[in-house]
Amino acid sequence: MTNHRIRDDYQSVRKYSEDLCAPLETEDYIPQPVPFVSPPKWHLAHSTWFFETFILKQFKPGYQEYDPDFNYLFNSYYNNIGERTLRTDRGNVTRPTTKAVYAYRQHVDRCMVELLESEQDEHTLSLVTLGLHHEQQHQELLVTDIKYILGHNPLFPVYKENHNLLSGKNTDTGFLKISEGVYDIGFAGDGFCFDNELGRHKVFLHEFEISKSPVTTGEYIEFMNAGGYSDFNLWLDEGWSWVNENSIQSPMYWHKVKGEWHYYTLAGLQKVDPYAILGHVSYYEAAAFAQWKQMRLPTEFEWEIASVNLDWGQRWEWTNSAYLPYPGFSKAPGAVGEYNGKFMINQMVLRGASVATSPNHARRTYRNFFHAPERWQYTGIRLAK
């Protein structure tokens, strides 16, 4: 890939982050209602910090750090880079201001474009590409964190008119049968992938069937009406504790208004559409629903093989696979090696993409991962048997 192509990609990706924030008021950039949600201002600054720290400081001669305090404020989890503010304190960072963060972005963008307009080696360009995919991950988090912030405002404010990302419907029905056999799993070929997709290897799969369509809200309401949230027989032990400790009775963002289910969307509070694809459920809920249907969740390997013939990409789909390394996986040295490997514990794999995923950021081999109770992402369910 040429410098100019990467420069153009850089400018496009960076602009998209700011476009996502364009509908926000200044006050919307700051709140952190729960630890797993980061303020929009932090996302804008952290994705900028990545380029400054890993590229400009390393490869642009004479580069002057924008503000020494920003390394402490906007480092996320890179222990190799130094001390950082606690994740739970990101919402306390009212200064620097939102205006100052945008000025930081402009400074780094100007220096990055200068760098990319000069000849660079493959190593530098590969780090820029990693930084762009890193920012695209944060773009999806921007969408879902903005939704959490606004969706827990008692007025249910509109982020953008006609921007209901939950409105998508299925295009197919029935089940797809996959034959028993040995299959190749993992990324192969040219183009970008994350290190957790590497280590292409063979797996043996028994014959199975997988649904051609994710579960709809109407199907899930049937589960709810059948007492799904009150029948301990359907739940994993941790899931049953989670339901009771948190008084869970429905997917995230659902509210009963005058006897009817509504959900918060980025276009405001709307009636639940029973034909729309279900969203915002945890692994625990996905597993319980599958148990109720007397089926199961697919493994990530089953999903990858079947996905060639599936319509996917509206919801991140929970699999029944723990997030573990592929054979031969090794972490890169230094801070870049902290990107994926150290999170391979107590998390489940989700496959596909979602309506919040950035353009050109989806792959069949992409391995997303979250803890079992988390559901603020656009997560859904696809059944297997």
C-alpha positions, 0 to 999 in steps of 0.5 A: 500500500502506498504512502498516499493511499494510507494518508487518504485512509488516515484522513477518512478514518479520522474524519469519521470519528468526528462525524460520529460526534457531530450530533453531540452537545458539549455536555455529552462528551464527558459523562461516564455512567458506568466503568465499562463506558468511556466518555466520547471525549476520551475516545477522541483523545485516546485514538489520537494518543495512539498515533502520537505515542506509537508513530510520531514520537518514534518516527517523526524527527523533531516531533514535539509531544503535544502535552506531557500530561496526555500520556497519563490521561489517555493511555488505556491499558498499555503498561509498557508506556507508563502510568495512566489514569484509572479506567473508572476515572475517565469521566472525571477528566473535565479538563482538558476541555473538549475543545482542547481535545479537538485541538490535540487531534488537529495537531497530531493529524497535521503531523501524521499527514506530513509524515505520510507524505514522506517515504516510510518503511513497511514497519511504520506503515504497518503501525499506521494501519494498526492505528487505523483499525484501532480507531475503527474499534473505538468508533464502534465503542463511540456509537455504543458508549454514546447510546449508553450515555443517552439511553440512561438519560431519563428523557431518552434524548435523540442522538440523530433523527431516523437513526434507529440501528435496531430496525434491521430484519432478517432476509432468510429462514430455515437452517443450513446443514454443514457436513462433518469434516476437517476445516481450516480456521483463521486468517489467510491471505493478504490484507490486515488482520489482528494477531488473534486471528493468526495461527491458521489451523485445522479443526474437526467439526461434527455435522451440525445445523445453524440458523440462517437468521439471527433471533428476532425480538418477537421470538425473544418476547416469547421466551420472556412471556414463557417465564424465561427470566424466572426459570432457573433450569434454563440458566448457567449458574453464573447467569442465574446469579446475574439475573437475580443480583441485577433484577434482569427482566429484559434485554438492555434498553427495554422499557415497558410503557403502558403495557407495551415494550419499548426500547431506546434507540439512537433515534429515541424511545420507540416501540419494540418491532417484533420482526426486528433482529434482537440486540443488546443481550448478554452471553447469559441471556443467549445461552438461556434462550438457546436452552429454552429452544432446546438448541445451542449456540454455535462454536466460533469455528462452526460460525466461521465455516458456515458464515460463507453461506450466511447473511451476517453483520447486523449483530455481533453473534455470541458463540459458545467458544471461550476467547483463547489463543490459536495454535502458535499464537505469540504476543509481539514484543513491547506495548503492541503485544498488549493489544489482544493476548493479555485479554485471553481469560474469562471472555467469550468470542463473538463473531461477525460485525454489527450495525455499529461496526465501521465501514470496511472493518468486518471479516469472517475471521474477526474475533471480538470478545467480551465478558459474559454479562456485557450487552451494551454492544449490538449483540445478538443470537444465532442458534445451532443444533 
